[in-house]
Amino acid sequence: MKVDHLSRASALLADHPLVDGHNDLPWALRELAGPDPAAAVAGTDLAAGVPDVHTDLPRLRAGRVGGQFWSVWVPCSLSGQEAVATTLEQVDLVHRLAARYPEALQLATTADEAEAAFAAGRVASLLGAEGGHSIDSSLDALGELRRRGVRYLTLTHNENTPWADSATDEPVHGGLTDFGVEVVRECNRIGVVVDLSHVAATTMRDALAATSAPVLFTHSSCRAVADHPRNVPDDVLAALPANGGVCMITFVPVFVSAAAADWDRALSESMTDAGLNPRDLAARYRFVEEHWDESPCPQATLDDVVAHIEHAREVAGIDHIGIGGDYDGTPNLPVGLGDVASYPVLFAALLERGWSEQDCAKLAGRNVLRVLRAADS
């Protein structure tokens, strides 16, 4: 008799929380309905389904999502106090979403609260700040984000901060500055998980040397499988067991497909030659639409994502991997993983490849919840 792996995957995710590391729906709603958080929430009906995004309540249910770190990202074009203020607006937006849909979403700031929300049939809604520019080099601003429920800080986004090098910018610090080390230690002190997605490999290594708590890569993949600077080198993956951290594999095509990574590199070079900033996402999307419409990004596949998951398991170990899809943070997605309803398809593929249900449960959410608990200890 043929085994129904998709039904097995759905049953697994009904029993064990899938806690995804990164979803950019808050900014997507802001772009759809305007900068005022109240208007952004009122302007779209997530319960009815929203075709212009990857995420809504029906698809979260279909995808068996048990917990979601909502990214309160703001672009690097915002700086100083404007970046801080806009990040706080994004935090407010997520709080308003949970208040509007209390039957589906439940704010959570701890692992216990996340598990309680999952047990009640709601999506545990956690917060992550994506990019150190969001704190304007201020430990007080970092503390304010923590008081408002933010549980991780991505040390950079696509551009360097004054204290940390980004993976996609020209290096200026050689990793972390002394203040960058101070940021890591303050994160440890107040219970903010250090997120090393987006940072340069030198910054990864410096942060691992500085931290006293497990780290996350909330939406990264493996450099050995697809050679993109946003991905994690094997030596860093191999260091995660000693740290206790978790690399959460992402679905972004240019990070998971070697051919797409090559395309992305050529695109960045073309933008640079044209005098444009390839780190500016809005400019990047416009440039592709205006100049590269006959050279589309090669498609990534579900198998590409599986290859990264299995490589990370081999190098870091089963206790140090997770999932961070980056839905609503990328215009394209792998075939078979087109929106948040797709998670059971991914886990069905892993079960078909012989993964145990226990190992799938660790990947789905048990590992990241352990990191969250460690941040509070």
Phi, psi and omega in degrees: 000134181288132180282133178270089184291331179293319176295320177299317181295317179297319178294320178301313183285345172284334182263332184234128187292129167274115180245102183277142188278344188197124176216130186262024179306320182304317179287325177300319178293322177299319180290328180286322192235002176106167190285341180288123183303320180296318179291322180297322179285317182288336187281351179224145180252094181296334180289330182273346184098138184233106186292340185276359181231172178270352192227126168207177187293316178301320182284330173298319178293315181297327180277359179058036179287124181259336179205143182222125166279109176277127179283128174258052182290147166227149185292156180293346175294341173267137182217173177060215182291336176296321178295318179297312183297319181291324175298318178295325175297321179292324174299315179299321180300316180295319177299320179292324176300314181296324179290326181285328184238061186294339179282345185242327184239141178220120179300141178219141177238353180226167177296321179297318179294323178296317180292325178294319177297317179298317180296332179273002178083019180246160175277116176296122186252105180253164185239139173224133178267124187256095176122124181295343175298342180293343181254358177051044178054036183234120175292332176295319178295321175301315179298323179293320176299318179297318180296333180268009171104002180288130186249349169218156175234118171283122192295328173221168164250228186282348180237155177300151164261173177295356185224006180204141177274139176268155178294334189247015177241167175288129183294138177232339185253341188075024181127240177258141168279178176300321178292326176299319175299321178297321177298315179301315182290327176290321174303314177302317186294320186261000176087029173261124180288134177280120179257125184255011167296149178078346185269158176295156179301325177296322178292320176305310185293320178296319181294320177296327178287331185270331190282148173252006182228159177299147178255169170236150157250102192282340178199077179219163176231201194253125182297327181291338181266319176224118189278078176238139183297343177285349183268169189260125177293158183298324181295328178284318174303319181292340179276349184295322179302320179292328179276330186091005186279180186221133171260119183260110187292134182259170184251001185300122188306319183288349175263338186252338180255127179299320179294320178292325177296320176296317177300317181296321179296316179295322178297315180300318179295320179295318178295318179299317179298331180273004179079021180252161181267108182291350179275349178277107187298319181296317178295324180296313180296321178295318182296318178298314182296321186273330190235341186241024184294337178266001178231067184293157177297133176303144181287137169268165183229166172304320180297327176299315180296316178302321180299320178291317179300315183288328175293316179298322177297319181294320186273315184267330182105156186297336182277003189229030179227154179203193183233130174222085194298329185065034174299145183064011174245004180213142182285335183239154180220160180297150175302127181097348181231047191285342177200183188290351175285355191271352185304318178301329178297318178297313182289330174297320179296322179290318177298320179296330179276003175099008177294141176282158177295326178297316179292322176297322179295323177296313178300317186296317185192339184299322182292315182290327177293326175297318178298318179297320177296320180296327179294336182265356185276000000 
